[in-house]
Each structure stands twice: as structure tokens, then as C-alpha cells.
Amino acid sequence: MPIVSSSPSYAERVNPQWVRLLDVLQMNVSYERCVGTELFTTDGERILDFLSGYCVHNTGHNHPQIVRALVDELQRNGPNMLQSHVPEMAGELAEKLCARAGGGLSKVFFNSSGSEGVEASIKFARARTKRNGLLYADKAFHGLTCGALSLMEGTAWAKGWGPLLPETKAVPFGDLAALEKELATKKYAAYIVEPIQSEGGIRIPAENYLLDTQALCRKYGSLFVLDEVQTGMYRTGKFLAGHHFGVQPDMVILAKALSGGLIPVGALLMTDDVYNAVYGSIDRAIIHTSTYSENGLAMRAGLTTLDVLEDQRLGERALASGAALRRRLRDALSSYEMVKDVPGMGMLSGIEFKAPTSLTLRLAFEAFQHIHAGLFGQMVVMRMFKSEHVLTQICGNNFLVLKVAPPLTVSDDEMDTFVGGVTRVMDVVHSSKTFWCDALALARRTVNI
């Protein structure tokens, strides 16, 4: 696939290091049109999207119904960003979100991103409990603002920024004993956790972990907060991934797919108890706000995205097709010594790799691990892109898991294309020196820049 030069203005004025990284990975192409699962480049190539913008494009790229709704909303010339009126669409969207979330979640604070929702959840939990401490799970990903990074200490994302929030602590994901030990101190406002860890490597908890977690939080007076930014909006088959486990959290953080991939939208759902602790009197009506939080385009995008997801029954499709995709992948990849497992739920899956046992492969793999822990996984990503014309990525906190998260509109033929592509890549990994030589070349290019 030829490399198309990126905008000189972007390289000069926005993020030159990002441009250099894409150049090194040979993934710096110019996209002309994106529709559904298909990305079309200016030089005529077609690429399948199996990343969905990290679970943004549940409805696919530029869904025509959502595009039309936004165009109509613009042409309506209605009230937008007045800041001194009651936005009716915000109430309508909040009603629908609470109805689908259930479990006592009855109020919504709208914002523009998942990170912003995490920040709000921290403030609201502290207001409700009058405690400062915050618990989170190891290998979590909650966003890149300072509060969110405080729930990710120990990851590469959190390094180099100076002191983050004090009184935060990680517990092993899935370890109830470690969680109870901390909760029993009664110093934590909340345990903020992803029901399925996406960047942590598509880690799915034991069946009763979240229910038992909820019970422990109730016992010791800490709030139970689910970060559903990547797992919500039918990505795992149900509206919330938490619904698979029967839990009723005190707060739920939504974003990404709520936007339809077109307008930034985020939502923090909460119980009345949490709401009243924050907005309990008229003088606190605007104690926590966000400039773009209830704007008309964002609310219209959220409402129409819900309509598309439900009218096209994409949650049901994610549940059935995701399970079928994992079966196909397990069947196709079971003979490769470097493939450990294919975990997932709904249309959120991963291909988990492991160190090889055969001497030749093991020596090469260990050499690349010494160069950079993510080199092997990134080489798989690069080869999938260059040779198979499929866009995917490794998990941000587990470089040995390839994320498999296409739009929920993905067709059976497109899933077959992905399975065939990753199988061919694994053939090259296990039987050809080309893959490992390319990895050395990538390492040299990285050093040279």
C-alpha cells in the first residue's frame, strides 16, 4: 500500500510526532470517504475498520440517518448554546438513557467525553460520601485528564505528569479479597471500574465479581461506579456491559458510541442520592457544568444514535455475530503456538498472544520484547494494515492483545475477510523470516527518528 503524505500544516502545527509515528508504522494514508465499516483512501484502496475509533463507531462511519438528523438540526436554526434556557432534547435523551440503564439511575449530567465523565464521577462521589479516597483496578483505562490518570497509576499513560490526585489506590481486577481489604478502611468515596477491561486486554471478570463488588461497596459505604465508555451502547450485546452481570451501580459513565461518531457526547448517569448531594439546592444548580454539554447537535446525535442502534437491532447482532466471530477465530488460530486465547463479549473481542515455545521463534520474540514490549503486537497491526487492508490496534495496557472491535454493522463477509487476514498474518509470523526482519527494520526506523 503506497504511503500518502499527510498535511504539512498538521505536521508543522498540530502533532508532528504523531505524523512521524504513522510514517514509521507505514500507516500514514489519506482517507477520502468512510462509510459503515469501509475506509476509502485517496489512492483508491479500501480498508476495513476493525477498531471503530476505540468503540466510537458502533453504528458505523457516517451513518446516513444520523447525518441527516444533524443536517436537519442545523437547518432548523433552533436554540443552541443559549445557556439560559431548558434544552428539551437533553431531557428527552436523559429519559431514554435512564430507562435503558435502569437500576435506580434517574439523573444525567451531560458532557463531551469519557474523561470528562470520569472527572465528574470523582467530584460527585466525594460530594455524596464526604470521603476523598478513590479505588480503581489495575490495568484500567479511564482517560487522559489528571483525575482520570490518577485512576491509572502504574501505566505508561500516567508517567511524567508530576503529582496526580492523592489517596488513590489500585486493586487487582477480579480480586475480591484485595478489594474488601481496602473498602473496609472506609476511606474511599468510590470504586471506579470497567465491567470489561478493554485496554487492559479484553479482561472479562468472573460471573459474580461485579455483583459481589457491588455488595462490598454497599457494605462499606463506597459508591460503585461503572466506566462503560467503551463497553456501553450495545457494544457487548446489551445496552450496558453491566447488564450481563445483573448489577445496579450508583453511577455509569457513557461517551464514545453515544455520539454516532460525529459530535462529541458524554453522559454521567446517577442515582437521586448522588444528584442531591451535588445539586441539592437552588444555589448549586450550576455548581458543575460543561459548556457544550447539552447543545442541540450533541443531543440530536445521541437520540438518533439510540434510534439506529435499536431500530436495526444492533445489540442483538453484536451478541450473536460477536460469538460467531470468536468461534471462527478460535478455529482458525488454534494451531498457532503464539495464539493463547480469543476473549470477548458481544462485538468486543481480542486475540491474545503469548511467548512461543519453539527455540527459533522464542529467541526472536524475546529480542523484540527487549527492544520494546509493544513491538510484536504493533508489527501484527502494521501487517494487517499493509497486507490485509484491515485497521486494528493492540490494547493500550496490554501489548500482547490485538483488539477486534468492528462497527456493530459489520457483515458476515467482512468478518470472514478479517479471519482470513489474521490467519495469513499468523502464517507469516510462524513460518517466515520476513515478519521478524520487518520488525528489526521497524526498530531501526524508530531509533533513527
VOGU-3710 file (C-alpha; in Angstrom, 3 decimals, decimal comma):
1> mpivssspsy> 0,000/0,000/0,000  1,575/3,340/-1,003  2,113/5,980/1,650  0,304/9,256/1,103  1,947/12,346/2,539  -0,019/13,945/5,336  -0,835/17,623/5,600  2,336/19,705/6,048  0,312/22,116/8,193  -0,696/19,313/10,555
11> aervnpqwvr> 2,859/18,054/10,756  4,108/21,567/11,472  1,380/22,988/13,706  -0,556/20,193/15,419  1,300/16,971/16,255  4,471/16,298/14,278  5,370/13,270/16,422  2,070/11,579/15,539  2,825/12,057/11,858  6,303/10,604/12,346
21> lldvlqmnvs> 4,895/7,599/14,206  2,377/6,854/11,436  5,169/7,188/8,891  7,294/4,664/10,807  4,366/2,239/11,011  3,618/2,768/7,310  0,020/3,604/8,203  0,035/7,260/7,169  -2,603/7,216/4,435  -5,096/9,874/3,420
31> yercvgtelf> -8,759/8,906/3,744  -11,277/10,296/1,289  -14,532/8,643/2,333  -15,652/6,500/5,287  -18,920/4,573/5,208  -20,060/1,830/7,560  -17,048/-0,438/8,110  -15,232/0,749/4,975  -12,479/3,364/4,776  -11,538/4,541/1,286
41> ttdgerildf> -8,165/6,190/0,667  -7,372/8,883/-1,864  -5,290/6,394/-3,852  -8,195/4,011/-4,280  -7,580/1,478/-1,518  -10,378/0,036/0,620  -9,621/-0,666/4,279  -11,892/-2,495/6,723  -12,234/-0,849/10,126  -11,982/-3,388/12,941
51> lsgycvhntg> -11,183/-0,776/15,594  -14,208/1,553/15,405  -12,233/4,502/16,741  -11,798/2,567/20,004  -15,522/1,714/20,134  -16,854/5,046/18,869  -18,400/3,843/15,608  -20,927/1,299/16,884  -23,340/2,441/14,163  -20,584/2,558/11,541
61> hnhpqivral> -18,951/5,555/9,950  -21,228/8,382/8,787  -24,494/6,527/9,235  -26,897/8,261/6,814  -29,725/8,518/9,343  -27,514/10,263/11,891  -26,008/12,543/9,221  -29,493/13,549/8,042  -30,631/14,226/11,597  -27,666/16,531/12,217
71> vdelqrngpn> -28,178/18,377/8,930  -31,861/18,853/9,781  -30,960/20,103/13,248  -28,549/22,662/11,786  -31,096/23,844/9,249  -33,781/24,171/11,923  -31,955/27,206/13,336  -33,234/26,307/16,787  -31,876/27,347/20,186  -28,350/26,098/20,727
81> mlqshvpema> -25,807/27,044/23,378  -28,065/29,676/24,925  -27,005/28,557/28,423  -30,071/30,255/29,931  -32,896/28,017/28,764  -34,115/24,448/29,307  -32,940/22,242/26,388  -35,851/19,923/25,690  -33,787/17,383/23,765  -31,472/16,934/26,750
91> gelaeklcar> -34,453/15,897/28,837  -35,616/13,513/26,125  -32,197/11,892/25,793  -31,785/11,647/29,569  -35,163/9,932/29,833  -34,173/7,340/27,260  -30,749/6,692/28,753  -32,133/6,217/32,269  -34,907/3,936/31,020  -32,390/1,709/29,264
101> aggglskvff> -29,853/1,736/32,094  -32,413/1,029/34,824  -31,380/0,065/38,335  -32,201/3,363/40,022  -30,176/5,536/37,656  -32,521/8,504/37,356  -30,479/11,635/36,595  -27,967/12,551/33,876  -25,144/15,060/33,658  -24,175/15,614/30,016
111> nssgsegvea> -20,632/16,419/28,930  -18,407/15,980/25,902  -16,141/12,992/26,577  -15,450/9,931/28,674  -12,613/11,640/30,527  -14,947/14,474/31,456  -17,462/11,956/32,759  -14,784/10,315/34,900  -13,799/13,706/36,325  -17,432/14,402/37,201
121> sikfarartk> -17,839/10,986/38,812  -14,867/11,702/41,087  -16,339/15,006/42,220  -19,827/13,598/42,660  -18,625/10,556/44,619  -16,722/12,784/47,004  -19,733/15,065/47,417  -22,004/12,096/48,174  -19,726/10,241/50,616  -17,628/13,081/52,107
131> rngllyadka> -14,596/10,843/51,531  -11,542/11,596/49,415  -10,101/8,177/48,555  -10,610/6,521/45,164  -10,190/2,844/44,275  -9,618/1,520/40,778  -8,498/-1,688/39,085  -5,018/-2,422/37,781  -4,572/-2,046/34,015  -7,577/0,282/33,883
141> fhgltcgals> -8,043/2,939/31,244  -10,267/5,869/32,247  -8,980/8,768/30,146  -6,099/11,209/29,953  -7,088/14,137/32,159  -5,351/14,438/35,521  -8,210/12,979/37,566  -8,630/10,074/35,167  -4,876/9,450/35,125  -4,981/9,253/38,928
151> lmegtawakg> -7,031/6,081/38,389  -4,349/4,633/36,110  -1,113/4,986/38,061  1,395/2,330/37,094  0,524/2,591/33,408  2,636/4,420/30,833  -0,169/6,954/30,388  0,250/8,290/33,928  4,009/8,798/33,912  5,758/12,138/33,602
161> wgpllpetka> 2,963/14,478/34,684  4,033/15,177/38,236  1,811/14,503/41,257  -1,690/13,309/40,463  -4,626/13,072/42,879  -3,641/11,761/46,316  -5,428/8,933/48,133  -5,961/6,742/45,075  -5,127/3,033/45,024  -5,242/0,162/42,585
171> vpfgdlaale> -6,534/-3,309/43,375  -6,157/-6,345/41,107  -9,072/-6,643/38,688  -11,224/-9,560/39,814  -9,681/-9,902/43,290  -12,500/-9,539/45,826  -10,297/-10,114/48,862  -7,971/-7,255/47,900  -10,962/-5,039/47,177  -12,617/-5,752/50,532
181> kelatkkyaa> -9,385/-5,122/52,400  -9,295/-1,575/51,018  -13,021/-0,865/51,223  -13,042/-1,935/54,872  -10,918/1,098/55,726  -13,972/3,220/54,858  -11,802/5,938/53,370  -12,811/5,514/49,740  -15,519/7,558/48,046  -15,875/5,101/45,167
191> yivepiqseg> -14,600/2,075/43,320  -14,490/3,109/39,657  -14,154/0,118/37,361  -14,751/-1,009/33,792  -17,118/-4,010/33,697  -14,866/-5,423/30,977  -11,365/-4,023/30,708  -10,801/-3,036/27,112  -7,311/-1,520/27,049  -6,294/-3,974/29,772
201> giripaenyl> -6,580/-6,802/27,245  -10,327/-7,580/26,948  -10,400/-8,852/30,539  -13,799/-10,283/31,467  -14,454/-10,771/35,183  -15,763/-13,925/36,825  -19,544/-14,209/36,705  -20,189/-12,948/40,250  -17,323/-10,488/40,589  -19,283/-7,329/39,839
211> ldtqalcrky> -22,289/-8,368/41,918  -20,039/-9,167/44,858  -18,194/-5,892/44,279  -21,473/-4,021/44,428  -22,357/-5,722/47,711  -18,977/-4,816/49,216  -19,333/-1,190/48,162  -22,774/-1,044/49,804  -21,427/-2,687/52,951  -18,603/-0,200/53,429
221> gslfvldevq> -20,297/2,947/52,141  -18,340/3,463/48,918  -20,054/4,218/45,613  -19,948/1,623/42,838  -19,170/3,361/39,529  -19,038/1,650/36,134  -16,977/3,161/33,337  -18,912/1,999/30,259  -17,262/4,394/27,818  -16,026/1,570/25,573
231> tgmyrtgkfl> -18,424/-1,177/26,645  -21,755/0,680/26,624  -24,241/1,444/23,856  -24,786/-2,225/22,903  -21,097/-2,922/22,148  -21,275/-6,136/24,216  -24,812/-7,015/23,109  -26,732/-5,307/25,917  -27,154/-1,582/26,485  -24,580/-1,750/29,278
241> aghhfgvqpd> -21,999/-4,461/29,780  -23,013/-4,330/33,450  -26,403/-5,724/32,446  -24,750/-9,070/31,678  -23,813/-9,274/35,361  -27,058/-8,015/36,925  -25,566/-5,030/38,765  -27,110/-1,698/39,768  -24,292/0,865/40,032  -24,527/4,280/41,667
251> mvilakalsg> -23,106/5,943/38,552  -22,422/4,944/34,951  -20,116/6,812/32,577  -21,077/6,805/28,881  -19,465/8,510/25,870  -17,813/7,385/22,596  -20,590/5,496/20,739  -23,294/7,826/22,105  -22,048/10,354/19,557  -22,640/8,279/16,429
261> glipvgallm> -19,009/9,118/15,698  -19,936/12,625/14,566  -20,428/15,004/17,527  -18,749/14,742/20,960  -21,291/13,490/23,506  -20,826/12,104/27,004  -23,222/11,316/29,847  -22,855/10,525/33,525  -25,871/8,619/34,825  -26,509/8,677/38,576
271> tddvynavyg> -28,997/7,898/41,317  -31,099/10,533/43,048  -28,882/10,248/46,127  -25,815/11,226/44,132  -27,631/14,009/42,313  -28,997/15,501/45,511  -25,546/15,536/47,094  -24,304/17,699/44,219  -27,280/19,782/43,117  -29,239/19,735/46,366
281> sidraiihts> -30,312/23,396/46,452  -31,076/26,214/44,045  -27,780/27,954/44,744  -25,970/24,815/43,497  -27,944/24,496/40,265  -24,848/25,202/38,186  -22,165/24,064/40,621  -20,815/21,641/37,998  -21,398/22,354/34,307  -19,805/21,883/30,902
291> tysenglamr> -20,005/24,466/28,129  -21,049/22,178/25,291  -22,840/19,619/27,424  -26,457/19,977/26,286  -26,044/21,574/22,859  -28,611/20,685/20,259  -26,328/18,851/17,851  -24,947/16,635/20,607  -28,393/15,769/21,921  -29,749/15,100/18,421
301> aglttldvle> -26,754/12,859/17,707  -27,395/10,898/20,902  -31,114/10,479/20,249  -30,636/9,394/16,645  -27,793/7,039/17,515  -30,069/5,278/20,011  -32,745/5,016/17,320  -30,317/3,465/14,838  -28,884/1,001/17,346  -32,334/-0,180/18,378
311> dqrlgerala> -34,222/0,002/15,083  -31,506/-2,078/13,423  -31,264/-4,364/16,486  -27,512/-3,933/16,531  -27,224/-5,116/20,122  -28,739/-8,465/19,230  -26,484/-8,630/16,204  -23,419/-7,816/18,328  -24,245/-10,659/20,701  -24,768/-13,289/18,014
321> sgaalrrrlr> -22,193/-12,158/15,464  -19,540/-11,470/18,095  -19,844/-15,002/19,430  -19,683/-16,387/15,892  -16,608/-14,281/15,116  -14,782/-15,593/18,189  -15,637/-19,173/17,232  -14,240/-18,621/13,740  -11,090/-17,032/15,122  -10,519/-19,826/17,646
331> dalssyemvk> -10,983/-22,459/14,942  -8,673/-20,666/12,525  -5,939/-19,789/15,040  -5,907/-22,790/17,376  -2,875/-24,410/15,733  -0,565/-21,397/16,152  1,724/-21,621/19,147  1,737/-17,850/19,732  -2,073/-17,545/19,996  -3,213/-18,039/23,572
341> dvpgmgmlsg> -6,932/-17,184/23,568  -9,701/-15,161/21,933  -11,578/-13,490/24,832  -14,578/-11,238/24,374  -18,245/-10,443/24,782  -20,551/-9,199/22,074  -18,596/-7,308/19,447  -15,677/-6,555/21,768  -13,012/-9,229/21,349  -9,281/-9,699/21,448
351> iefkaptslt> -6,674/-12,042/20,085  -4,296/-12,776/22,962  -0,755/-13,730/22,036  1,871/-15,490/24,132  5,585/-16,137/24,028  6,439/-19,012/21,673  7,946/-22,252/22,930  9,926/-23,263/19,840  13,527/-22,103/20,062  13,760/-20,102/16,833
361> lrlafeafqh> 10,590/-18,120/17,432  11,324/-17,696/21,128  14,716/-16,107/20,538  13,288/-13,653/18,022  10,303/-12,818/20,215  12,430/-12,226/23,302  14,769/-9,992/21,326  11,854/-7,816/20,276  10,473/-7,717/23,804  13,807/-6,275/24,914
371> ihaglfgqmv> 13,586/-3,596/22,213  10,010/-2,629/23,147  7,179/-4,557/24,780  4,760/-3,431/22,081  6,915/-4,228/19,048  5,456/-7,657/18,288  1,843/-6,515/18,588  2,488/-3,378/16,567  4,082/-5,453/13,815  0,899/-7,532/13,646
381> vmrmfksehv> -1,126/-4,314/13,397  1,137/-2,981/10,655  0,997/-6,182/8,623  -2,789/-6,388/8,971  -2,957/-2,845/7,615  -0,409/-3,149/4,796  -1,069/-6,681/3,579  -4,688/-7,312/4,517  -6,089/-3,759/4,397  -7,623/-4,090/7,867
391> ltqicgnnfl> -7,319/-1,416/10,560  -6,986/-2,618/14,131  -4,708/-1,941/17,118  -3,190/-3,557/20,187  -4,673/-2,821/23,596  -3,212/0,233/25,284  -2,293/-1,504/28,548  -1,613/-4,994/27,213  0,545/-5,085/24,099  0,000/-8,814/23,587
401> vlkvappltv> -3,701/-8,474/22,820  -4,960/-7,383/19,403  -8,276/-5,581/19,718  -11,095/-6,820/17,480  -13,932/-4,277/17,642  -15,570/-3,540/14,290  -18,751/-1,461/13,957  -21,821/-3,416/15,010  -22,990/-3,193/11,386  -20,148/-5,464/10,231
411> sddemdtfvg> -21,252/-8,108/7,715  -20,523/-11,823/7,752  -18,355/-11,431/4,637  -16,324/-8,698/6,335  -15,799/-10,902/9,385  -14,640/-13,693/7,067  -12,208/-11,234/5,490  -10,800/-10,392/8,916  -10,433/-14,046/9,930  -8,685/-14,851/6,669
421> gvtrvmdvvh> -6,406/-11,842/7,024  -5,286/-12,532/10,571  -4,754/-16,192/9,704  -2,449/-15,246/6,839  -0,552/-12,883/9,136  -0,117/-15,662/11,698  1,200/-17,892/8,921  3,878/-15,317/8,197  4,670/-14,882/11,904  5,155/-18,602/12,426
431> ssktfwcdal> 6,764/-19,690/9,168  8,620/-16,795/7,555  11,654/-14,717/8,425  10,019/-11,755/6,684  7,907/-10,774/9,664  10,850/-10,757/12,057  13,118/-8,949/9,587  10,436/-6,308/9,115  10,253/-5,934/12,885  14,001/-5,283/13,040
441> alarrtvni> 13,650/-2,720/10,278  10,827/-1,052/12,211  13,001/-0,934/15,324  15,828/0,658/13,335  13,490/3,268/11,838  12,211/4,077/15,305  15,729/4,574/16,646  16,665/6,730/13,675  13,859/9,217/14,246
//
